[in-house]
Amino acid sequence: MLRIGLTGGIGAGKSTVSSMFASYGALVIDSDLLAREVVEPGTPGLLALVEAFGDGILAADGSLNRPALAAVAFADETKRRTLNGIVHPLIAQRRAELIATANPAGVVVEDIPLLVENGLAPLFPMVVVVHADVEDRVARLMTHRGFTEQDARARIAAQATDEQRRAVADVWLDNSSSPDELTEKASLLWFDRVAPFAVNLAERRAATVDPVVVPPNPEWPAQADRIIARLRAACGQHARKVEHVGPTTIPGRAAEDLIHIDLHVGSPAAIDTVAEPLLAVGYPRVVPGLHASADPGRPTHVRLLAS
């Protein structure tokens, strides 16, 4: 299956994109919803929180009083780690349960507001960032969620910067216009790139592309960096050295729009060992020692070297 990491700042419009993808058959996993689900009344998660922080974090009806929990748990770093140690494993377990029910040939979209902040981008074959200008986001938060301007700006300032999100974004969806325009962009993305990517992964084949020589693209180094991060995350200790090679490394030079990566895995046996992990992050095997991207939007060759 194709797993997509979906993120963006508060008020950017992620829900519009996730809803569009869901309408096309994707399984959408909302991290914020999971965080609430695992601490509902009667759950082991809520019991563990009460044991850790006391009955004062409960509302009169026995549900979690989130402001009360925040006041206690964020008082110092030790308590914050305790909170995360309880909730994060439960969220991960529930996420795994949901993914296990997904169509093996389908698409799973994980809506993760703090994907960038938590360093999760390399775990996904594709990261989609929904962006909107700060002033647009402030206005939306005030109009649709009842935030004060001060609260809206504080929430935005506490999250990742646009530059940090751009660094991990395979797809940048600008939502500074109308919801209809964002919906159209999401639809085009699905049919032009996401759906073919998922089919290619299910059939364990690289995308069929015919790279042509194009003018120098200043984005090639950043694109290569994202690929390298994925390969390192997928291969772990087997990734002895990963480097961007070939014509797209030369500034100012026209080249085929094809990223070449050399992945040194240490031994001939490791070439087979990393085949499945590479498939999971979007790079099926073409022939022994060569993998290529299943994503039609980013042609890539990954050469495995036993060195």
Sequence and secondary structure as in RCSB ss.txt:
>XXXX:A:sequence
MLRIGLTGGIGAGKSTVSSMFASYGALVIDSDLLAREVVEPGTPGLLALVEAFGDGILAADGSLNRPALAAVAFA
DETKRRTLNGIVHPLIAQRRAELIATANPAGVVVEDIPLLVENGLAPLFPMVVVVHADVEDRVARLMTHRGFTEQ
DARARIAAQATDEQRRAVADVWLDNSSSPDELTEKASLLWFDRVAPFAVNLAERRAATVDPVVVPPNPEWPAQAD
RIIARLRAACGQHARKVEHVGPTTIPGRAAEDLIHIDLHVGSPAAIDTVAEPLLAVGYPRVVPGLHASADPGRPT
HVRLLAS
>XXXX:A:secstr
 EEEEEEE TTS HHHHHHHHHHTT EEEEHHHHHHHTTSTTSHHHHHHHHHH GGGB TTSSB HHHHHHHHTS
SHHHHHHHHHHHHHHHHHHHHHHHHTS TTSEEEEE TTTTTTT GGGSSEEEEEE  HHHHHHHHHHHS   HH
HHHHHHHTS  HHHHHHH SEEEE SS HHHHHHHHHHHIIIIIHHHHHHHHTT        EE   TTHHHHHH
HHHHHHHHHHGGG SEEEEESGGGSTT  EES EEEEEE SSHHHHHHTHHHHHHTT  EEETTEEE S TTS E
EEEEE  
